[in-house]
Amino acid sequence: MCGITGYIGYRDAYPIVVKGLQRLEYRGYDSAGIMMFDGETICVSKTKGKVSELEKITDLNEQAKKGNIGIGHTRWATHGVPNDVNSHPHNSMSGDLVIVHNGIIENYATLKKELISRGYSFKSDTDTEVLINLIEEVKKQEGCKLGKAVQLALTQVVGAYAIAVFDKSKPNEIIVAKLGSPIAIGIGKDNAEFFVASDASPFIEYTKDAIYLEDEEMAIIKLNKGIKVRKIHDDSLVDTKIQELQLSLEQIEKGGYDHFMLKEIHEQPKAIIDTYRGRMIPNEGIIRMAGVDDNIEKFLNADRIIIVACGTSWHAGLVAEYLFEDLARIPVEVEYASEFRYRNPIITEKDIVIAISQSGETADTLAAVKLAKSKGAFVFGICNVVGSSIARETHAGAYTHAGPEIGVASTKAFTTQITLLSLIALKLGKEKGTISKSAFHSYLQTLQLIPNKVEELLKIDEQIKYIASVYKDATNCLYLGRGFNFPVALEGALKLKEISYIHAEGYPAAEMKHGPIALIDENMPIFVIATNKGHYDKVVSNIQEIKSRSGKIIAVVTEGDVIVKEIADHVIEIPETEEAFTPLLTTVPFQLLSYHIAVMLDKNVDQPRNLAKSVTVE
């Protein structure tokens, strides 16, 4: 949500900053802007709309591309509607200071009122313009340098932020700071250049060395001198750790696919293998996970597991509830992180809290982690981004190794999260003795075959494209599943809503009679998961109820099914597998279906309206 890029060094800054903004488009945004400084003049260009619109503006102004210092921003509107004026960067009233900002300043109205009383005027409706003028006022009143002014100003701020600040009078310096929103600093050779970004993707081709700021830290970046990181509230120096980035440029390009989402759907077989590689050794009957192994007694003695997550990760958590309770016989509660943190939950030292987040930066999930830790629970993180905030904040954890997921609608994040959670559930079941040794070996052998089965499913893309063409003009859809596949029904509906803007709901199939059945008519497509495992006969009865009311049935069934084939309007077959692993297969046709419908409706598949990849504000 929102994106920051910045550069200071010996190269032309403009192409680096603009390309960085393009790399961050996946985060979701409604406007874009850039500041360039050529040694004498600050030039700010910004506009509502896409980065491509920003480029059209800068193409008309030679000054807009000059300089070796630049900062850029893609904005997802919070305070103030999306328009040119509210877009970032923002100048201070004098014009000498410039800021880009991700996050929300909650007490901005109070600060703005005080600044107005001191003679400040404002052009925009944003909280960010208040912050840059607060920094200018502190700098003026205290007679201090920019770094100190930023530090003192931030002690007066309530809210979340990642910021980059530039001062015309300090042309070899950029100040960055973080609280609740991610920021990374790329370090060039011999401190001759530095990069700033919300994640490492904007500067991966220039350097592999990066620093990730922790909450309530700020960095003073000085060209040819290096970086000093300080704590905002006590001014103490921080001993920073330079991390070597594992990301590669090839990973964040489309690789010949029309959209990142399609590429990421097709990457799932490899992503699943990468998630269990080195952790699962089927022939030897071994699951080896350091984060679990080192804390095995905590898991085995836990009274319950609480899973906190948002969106698609929450759906993966629902699948995990079935996995943990079925295989390891541990009670599980699955909570929306956004609700969990606000309802004074009962948490004890005997609880394990598992936080799931693709980005590792989801604001509500991160807040839930901090709350759980404060109550004494052991907190285990599952995320995809190495060095992310949740990875650093949790007691232990595991990475999914899905690789970068650029499309806003999660695909491979979901299947790799389920893969990882399956490994944990199986390991705990073996350790507790709740599954037999032979069953454990069978599960491992079956899980090892899942990537090949996903590959098989990807080959029926043309069939799914045809089904998409039949139902692309529907205005409402219903997704039904039971047991392990109820969460997949929720996820399938979410995918369709996210990228095609068609209203869809997921339901447990048996709940259809408790309300949704009233909606069914000849214009209502019903997507039903009817695999031969898990309440098959009951689901068949649900399908017959739909058919008797003229509903259009698209059924996902196991290969060789004959009963549902006679009833349904369309059938999508998946390979046979264990019931616990069916979500890894049943979700794939729904991903492809949503993708093709969105493309046919000419929607922006990778960057759907109003959505952000990483929700870093509440």
C-alpha positions in Angstrom: 0.0 0.0 0.0 1.7 3.1 -1.3 5.3 2.9 -2.5 8.5 4.9 -1.9 11.5 5.1 -4.0 14.6 7.3 -3.8 18.1 7.7 -5.1 21.2 9.7 -4.2 24.5 9.1 -6.0 26.4 9.6 -9.2 23.8 8.3 -11.7 20.9 10.1 -13.3 18.2 9.7 -10.6 15.1 9.9 -12.8 15.2 6.6 -14.6 16.1 4.8 -11.4 13.2 6.4 -9.4 10.6 6.0 -12.1 11.5 2.3 -12.8 11.3 1.8 -9.0 7.8 3.3 -9.0 6.8 0.9 -11.8 8.2 -2.0 -9.7 6.1 -0.9 -6.8 2.9 -0.6 -8.7 1.8 -4.0 -7.4 1.4 -2.4 -4.0 -1.7 -0.6 -5.1 -2.1 3.2 -5.7 -4.2 5.9 -7.2 -1.6 8.7 -7.9 2.1 9.1 -8.5 4.8 11.7 -8.2 8.5 12.4 -8.2 10.9 15.1 -7.0 14.2 15.8 -8.7 17.1 18.0 -7.5 19.8 19.2 -9.9 21.9 20.9 -7.3 20.0 24.2 -7.5 16.3 23.6 -8.2 13.7 21.3 -6.6 11.3 20.1 -9.3 8.2 18.2 -8.2 6.0 16.5 -10.8 2.8 14.6 -9.7 -0.5 13.4 -10.9 -3.6 11.4 -10.2 -3.4 8.1 -12.1 -0.7 5.7 -13.1 3.1 6.0 -13.3 2.6 6.1 -17.1 0.6 9.4 -16.7 3.5 10.8 -14.6 5.9 10.0 -17.4 3.8 11.9 -19.9 4.1 15.0 -17.6 7.8 14.7 -17.1 8.4 14.2 -20.8 7.0 17.8 -21.3 9.5 19.3 -18.8 13.2 18.9 -19.2 13.9 20.1 -15.7 11.7 17.3 -14.3 14.3 14.7 -15.2 17.5 16.4 -14.2 19.7 15.6 -11.2 21.4 12.9 -9.2 19.0 13.1 -6.3 15.3 12.0 -6.5 12.5 10.6 -4.5 9.2 9.2 -5.8 5.9 7.9 -4.5 2.8 6.0 -5.5 -0.1 7.0 -3.3 -3.1 5.0 -2.0 -5.4 7.7 -0.7 -6.2 8.0 3.0 -6.5 11.6 3.9 -7.8 13.6 0.9 -9.3 12.3 -2.4 -7.0 11.0 -5.2 -6.1 14.1 -7.2 -3.0 16.0 -8.4 -2.7 18.2 -5.3 -3.0 15.4 -2.8 -0.4 13.3 -4.6 3.1 13.0 -3.1 5.8 14.4 -2.9 4.7 17.3 -0.7 6.8 20.5 -0.1 6.9 22.5 3.1 5.4 25.9 2.9 8.9 27.5 2.2 9.4 24.9 -0.6 12.8 23.9 0.7 11.8 20.6 2.3 10.2 17.7 0.4 8.7 14.5 1.8 7.1 11.2 0.6 5.2 9.2 3.2 3.5 5.9 3.6 1.1 5.5 6.5 -1.3 7.6 8.5 -0.7 10.5 10.9 -3.6 10.1 13.3 -3.2 13.4 15.2 -2.7 15.4 12.0 -5.7 17.6 12.6 -4.4 18.8 16.0 -0.9 19.4 14.5 -2.4 21.2 11.5 -4.5 23.5 13.8 -1.3 24.5 15.7 0.7 25.1 12.6 -2.1 27.3 11.1 -1.9 29.4 14.3 1.8 29.8 13.6 1.2 31.2 10.1 1.3 28.0 8.0 -1.0 27.5 5.1 -1.8 24.2 3.3 -2.4 23.3 -0.3 -3.6 19.7 0.1 -6.0 17.8 2.4 -3.3 15.3 3.4 -1.7 14.4 6.7 1.6 14.3 5.0 1.8 18.0 4.2 1.1 18.6 7.9 4.1 16.4 8.7 6.6 18.2 6.4 5.5 21.6 7.8 5.9 20.3 11.3 9.5 19.2 10.5 10.1 22.7 9.0 8.7 24.4 12.1 10.8 22.3 14.4 13.9 22.9 12.3 13.3 26.7 12.5 12.4 26.8 16.2 15.2 24.6 17.4 17.8 25.9 15.0 18.8 22.3 14.2 19.8 20.2 11.3 17.3 18.3 9.2 18.0 14.9 10.9 17.4 16.3 14.4 14.3 18.2 13.2 12.8 15.0 11.7 13.6 13.1 14.9 12.0 15.7 17.2 8.9 16.1 14.9 8.3 12.4 14.9 8.2 12.3 18.7 5.1 14.5 18.4 3.4 12.2 15.8 0.8 9.5 16.5 0.3 7.0 13.8 2.3 5.0 11.3 4.8 6.1 8.8 7.7 5.3 6.4 9.1 8.6 5.2 11.9 10.0 3.0 12.8 13.7 3.5 15.0 16.0 1.5 16.2 19.5 2.4 17.5 21.8 -0.4 20.1 23.1 2.0 21.5 19.6 2.6 22.0 18.4 -1.0 24.0 15.3 -0.2 21.5 13.9 2.3 18.2 12.0 2.6 16.5 11.2 5.9 14.3 8.1 6.2 12.3 6.9 9.2 10.0 4.0 10.0 7.1 3.1 12.3 4.7 0.4 11.1 5.4 0.7 7.4 8.4 -0.9 5.7 11.5 0.8 4.3 14.7 -0.6 2.9 18.0 1.2 2.1 20.2 -0.2 -0.7 23.9 0.5 -0.3 26.1 1.1 -3.3 29.9 0.4 -3.4 32.1 2.7 -1.3 29.0 4.6 -0.2 29.0 6.3 -3.6 25.2 5.8 -4.0 22.2 4.9 -1.9 18.7 3.7 -2.8 15.5 4.0 -0.7 12.4 1.9 -1.3 9.4 0.3 0.3 11.0 -3.1 -0.6 14.1 -4.1 -2.4 12.6 -4.7 -5.8 13.3 -1.1 -7.1 17.1 -1.4 -6.6 17.8 -5.1 -7.0 19.8 -4.6 -10.2 22.1 -2.1 -8.6 23.1 -3.6 -5.3 22.5 -6.8 -3.2 23.3 -5.0 0.1 20.5 -3.5 2.1 19.4 -2.3 5.5 15.9 -2.7 6.8 14.9 -0.2 9.4 13.1 -1.4 12.5 10.2 0.5 14.0 11.0 3.9 15.6 14.3 4.0 13.8 15.6 6.7 11.4 18.5 6.8 9.1 20.6 9.8 8.0 22.0 8.9 4.6 25.0 11.0 3.5 26.5 10.6 0.1 30.2 9.3 0.3 29.9 9.2 4.1 27.5 6.4 4.8 24.5 5.7 7.0 23.8 6.5 10.7 20.8 4.8 12.2 19.3 6.2 15.4 16.4 5.4 17.7 13.8 8.2 17.3 12.8 8.5 21.0 16.2 8.3 22.8 18.6 9.3 20.0 20.8 6.3 20.6 22.9 4.9 17.8 21.8 1.6 16.3 24.3 -1.1 15.3 22.8 -1.9 11.8 23.0 -5.2 10.0 23.6 -5.3 6.3 21.6 -8.1 4.6 22.4 -9.7 1.4 19.3 -9.8 -0.8 18.2 -13.1 -2.2 15.8 -11.5 -4.7 16.9 -11.6 -8.4 15.8 -9.3 -11.2 14.4 -12.2 -13.2 12.0 -13.1 -10.4 10.2 -9.7 -10.6 9.8 -9.6 -14.4 6.8 -11.2 -16.2 8.8 -13.8 -18.1 6.7 -13.7 -21.2 3.3 -13.9 -19.5 0.7 -11.2 -20.1 0.2 -10.6 -16.4 2.1 -11.2 -13.2 -1.0 -13.1 -11.8 -0.9 -15.6 -14.7 2.8 -16.1 -14.2 2.4 -16.6 -10.5 -0.4 -19.1 -11.1 1.9 -21.1 -13.3 4.8 -20.8 -10.8 2.9 -22.7 -8.2 4.3 -26.2 -8.8 7.9 -24.8 -8.4 6.8 -22.6 -5.4 5.3 -25.6 -3.6 8.5 -27.6 -4.2 10.6 -24.7 -3.0 8.5 -24.6 0.2 9.0 -28.2 1.1 12.5 -28.7 -0.3 15.0 -29.4 2.4 12.2 -29.7 5.0 10.5 -32.8 3.9 12.3 -36.1 3.1 9.6 -38.6 2.2 11.7 -41.7 1.8 13.2 -41.2 5.3 9.9 -40.1 6.9 11.4 -36.8 8.0 10.1 -33.3 8.3 12.8 -30.9 9.5 11.8 -27.3 10.3 14.1 -25.3 12.6 11.5 -22.9 13.9 9.3 -25.8 15.0 12.1 -28.2 16.0 13.7 -25.6 18.3 10.3 -25.0 20.0 8.7 -28.4 19.8 7.8 -28.6 23.5 5.9 -25.4 23.2 3.8 -26.7 20.3 3.2 -30.1 21.9 2.2 -28.6 25.3 0.0 -25.8 23.9 -3.6 -25.6 25.1 -4.5 -24.2 21.7 -3.3 -22.6 18.5 -4.7 -19.2 17.5 -4.1 -18.2 13.9 -4.2 -14.5 13.0 -4.3 -13.3 9.4 -6.1 -11.1 6.9 -7.6 -11.8 3.4 -6.2 -14.8 1.5 -3.9 -15.6 4.4 -6.9 -15.9 6.7 -8.4 -18.4 4.2 -5.1 -20.4 4.5 -5.5 -20.2 8.2 -8.9 -21.8 7.9 -7.5 -24.7 6.0 -4.9 -25.0 8.7 -7.6 -25.3 11.3 -8.8 -28.5 9.6 -5.2 -29.7 9.3 -4.1 -29.1 12.9 -7.3 -30.4 14.4 -7.5 -33.5 12.2 -3.8 -34.5 12.1 -2.4 -33.2 15.4 -5.6 -33.0 17.5 -4.8 -29.5 18.8 -7.7 -27.0 19.2 -7.5 -24.1 16.8 -9.1 -20.7 16.5 -8.7 -18.6 13.4 -9.1 -14.9 13.8 -9.2 -11.9 11.6 -6.2 -9.9 12.8 -8.1 -6.7 12.3 -10.7 -7.8 14.8 -8.5 -9.8 17.1 -6.5 -6.8 18.3 -9.6 -4.7 19.2 -11.7 -7.1 21.2 -9.5 -7.7 24.3 -8.9 -11.4 23.4 -8.1 -14.0 26.1 -4.5 -15.1 25.5 -2.3 -17.1 27.9 1.2 -18.3 28.0 -0.1 -21.7 27.1 -1.2 -20.4 23.7 0.6 -20.5 20.4 -0.2 -17.7 18.0 0.6 -18.3 14.3 0.6 -15.1 12.3 0.3 -15.5 8.5 1.1 -12.7 6.0 2.5 -12.9 2.5 4.3 -9.6 2.8 5.2 -9.9 6.5 4.1 -6.2 6.7 0.3 -6.4 7.1 -0.4 -3.7 9.7 -3.3 -5.5 11.5 -1.4 -8.8 11.7 1.7 -7.1 12.9 -0.3 -5.4 15.6 -1.9 -8.7 16.6 1.6 -10.2 16.9 2.7 -7.5 19.3 -0.5 -7.9 21.3 0.0 -11.7 21.6 3.6 -11.2 22.7 2.6 -8.7 25.4 0.2 -11.4 26.8 3.0 -14.0 27.0 2.0 -16.2 24.1 4.6 -17.9 21.9 4.3 -16.3 18.4 5.2 -18.1 15.2 5.3 -16.2 11.9 4.6 -17.5 8.4 5.5 -15.1 5.7 7.1 -14.9 2.3 9.4 -11.9 2.5 12.8 -12.4 4.2 13.6 -9.7 6.7 10.0 -8.4 6.8 8.5 -6.9 10.0 6.6 -10.0 11.1 9.6 -12.2 10.4 11.6 -10.0 12.8 8.9 -9.4 15.4 7.9 -13.1 16.0 9.7 -15.5 18.3 10.2 -18.0 15.5 8.8 -18.8 12.1 9.2 -20.2 8.6 9.3 -18.7 5.2 7.1 -20.0 2.4 9.8 -19.5 -0.3 7.2 -18.6 -2.9 9.4 -16.0 -4.5 8.1 -12.5 -5.2 4.4 -12.2 -5.7 3.6 -9.1 -7.6 0.0 -9.6 -8.6 -2.3 -8.0 -6.0 -4.5 -11.1 -5.9 -2.6 -13.8 -4.1 -2.2 -17.2 -5.8 1.1 -18.9 -5.1 1.1 -17.3 -1.6 -2.0 -19.2 -0.7 -0.8 -22.6 -1.9 2.6 -22.3 -0.4 1.1 -21.2 2.9 -1.1 -24.3 2.9 2.0 -26.4 2.0 3.9 -25.0 5.0 1.0 -25.4 7.4 0.5 -29.0 6.2 4.2 -29.7 7.1 3.8 -28.3 10.6 0.5 -30.2 11.2 2.0 -33.4 10.0 5.2 -33.0 12.1 3.1 -32.3 15.2 0.8 -35.2 14.5 3.8 -37.5 14.2 5.4 -36.2 17.4 2.1 -36.5 19.3 1.3 -39.9 18.0 -2.1 -38.8 16.6 -1.3 -40.2 13.2 0.4 -43.6 12.6 3.9 -44.0 11.2 2.5 -45.6 8.0 -0.1 -42.8 7.6 2.7 -40.2 8.1 4.8 -41.8 5.4 1.8 -41.9 3.1 1.0 -38.2 3.6 4.6 -37.3 2.8 4.6 -39.3 -0.4 1.3 -37.8 -1.4 2.4 -34.2 -0.7 5.5 -34.8 -2.8 3.2 -35.5 -5.8 1.1 -32.3 -5.5 3.3 -30.1 -7.7 3.0 -32.6 -10.7 -0.8 -32.6 -10.1 -0.9 -28.8 -10.2 1.0 -29.0 -13.5 -1.7 -31.3 -14.9 -4.4 -28.9 -13.8 -2.7 -26.0 -15.6 -3.0 -27.9 -18.9 -6.8 -27.5 -18.8 -6.5 -23.8 -19.1 -8.5 -23.7 -22.4 -11.4 -25.5 -20.8 -11.5 -23.1 -18.0 -11.2 -20.1 -20.4 -14.3 -21.4 -22.2 -16.2 -21.6 -18.9 -15.1 -18.1 -18.1 -16.5 -16.9 -21.4 -19.9 -18.4 -20.6 -20.2 -16.7 -17.2 -18.2 -13.5 -17.6 -21.3 -11.4 -17.6 -22.8 -12.7 -14.4 -23.5 -10.2 -11.7 -23.6 -12.5 -8.8 -21.9 -15.9 -8.1 -22.0 -18.4 -5.3 -19.1 -20.7 -4.3 -19.8 -23.8 -2.1 -17.5 -26.2 -0.4 -17.4 -28.4 2.7 -14.7 -29.4 5.2 -11.2 -28.7 3.9 -12.7 -27.1 0.8 -15.0 -24.6 2.5 -12.1 -22.1 2.8 -11.4 -22.7 -0.9 -14.9 -21.6 -1.7 -14.2 -18.4 0.3 -10.9 -17.9 -1.6 -12.5 -18.6 -5.0 -15.2 -16.0 -4.3 -12.6 -13.5 -3.1 -10.5 -13.9 -6.3 -13.4 -13.2 -8.5 -14.4 -10.1 -6.5 -10.9 -8.8 -6.4 -10.0 -8.7 -10.0 -13.3 -8.9 -12.0 -15.5 -6.8 -9.6 -18.3 -9.4 -9.8 -20.1 -9.9 -6.6 -19.4 -13.4 -5.2 -19.9 -15.2 -1.9 -18.4 -18.3 -0.5 -20.4 -20.5 1.8 -20.3 -23.9 3.4 -22.5 -26.0 1.1 -24.9 -27.1 3.9 -25.5 -23.4 4.8 -27.0 -22.7 1.4 -30.4 -23.7 2.8 -30.1 -21.0 5.5 -30.3 -18.0 3.2 -28.4 -18.1 -0.1 -30.8 -20.6 -1.7 -33.2 -17.7 -2.1 -30.9 -16.1 -4.6 -30.7 -19.1 -6.9 -32.3 -18.9 -10.4 -31.3 -19.5 -14.0 -28.9 -16.5 -14.0 -26.9 -17.5 -10.9 -23.7 -19.5 -11.5 -22.9 -21.8 -8.6 -19.3 -23.1 -8.3 -19.3 -26.2 -6.2 -16.4 -28.2 -4.9 -17.5 -31.9 -5.0 -14.4 -34.0 -4.7 -14.8 -37.7 -3.8 -13.3 -37.1 -0.4 -15.2 -35.4 2.4 -19.0 -35.5 2.5 -19.3 -36.2 -1.2 -22.9 -37.6 -0.9 -24.0 -34.5 1.1 -22.5 -32.2 -1.6 -24.3 -34.1 -4.3 -27.6 -33.5 -2.5 -26.8 -29.8 -2.4 -26.1 -29.8 -6.1 -29.5 -31.5 -6.7 -31.2 -28.8 -4.7 -29.5 -26.1 -6.8 -30.4 -27.9 -10.1 -34.1 -28.2 -9.0 -34.1 -24.3 -8.8 -32.5 -23.9 -12.3 -29.1 -22.8 -10.9 -26.1 -23.1 -13.3 -23.7 -25.5 -11.7 -19.9 -25.5 -12.3 -18.5 -28.4 -10.3 -14.9 -29.2 -9.4 -14.7 -33.0 -9.1 -12.2 -35.8 -8.8 -11.1 -37.5 -12.0 -13.5 -40.3 -12.9 -16.5 -38.8 -11.3 -19.8 -39.9 -12.9 -22.6 -38.8 -10.6 -21.9 -35.0 -10.6 -21.1 -35.1 -14.3 -24.7 -36.1 -15.0 -26.1 -33.1 -13.0 -23.7 -30.2 -13.5 -23.6 -27.8 -16.4 -19.8 -27.8 -16.5 -17.3 -30.1 -14.7 -13.6 -29.4 -13.9 -11.7 -32.5 -12.9 -8.8 -32.5 -10.5 -6.4 -35.4 -9.9 -7.0 -37.8 -7.0 -5.2 -37.0 -3.7 -5.6 -37.1 0.1 -8.6 -35.0 1.3 -6.2 -32.8 3.5 -4.3 -31.8 0.3 -7.3 -31.2 -2.0 -7.3 -27.4 -1.3 -3.9 -27.3 -3.1 -5.6 -28.5 -6.2 -9.2 -27.2 -6.1 -8.1 -23.6 -5.7 -6.2 -23.6 -9.1 -9.2 -23.8 -11.4 -10.8 -20.9 -9.5 -7.6 -18.8 -9.8 -7.6 -19.4 -13.6 -11.3 -18.8 -13.9 -11.1 -15.4 -12.1 -8.1 -14.5 -14.2 -9.8 -15.2 -17.5 -13.0 -13.5 -16.6 -11.1 -10.3 -15.5 -9.1 -10.3 -18.8 -12.3 -10.8 -20.8 -13.9 -7.8 -18.9 -10.8 -5.7 -19.7 -9.9 -5.2 -16.0 -6.5 -4.4 -14.6 -5.7 -7.9 -13.4 -2.4 -7.1 -11.6 -3.6 -3.9 -10.0 -7.3 -4.0 -9.3 -8.9 -0.8 -8.3 -8.8 0.3 -4.6 -6.7 -2.7 -3.6 -3.1 -2.9 -2.3 -0.8 -5.8 -2.2 0.6 -5.0 1.2 -1.9 -3.3 3.6 0.5 -1.4 5.8 -2.1 0.9 7.3 -5.2 0.1 9.4 
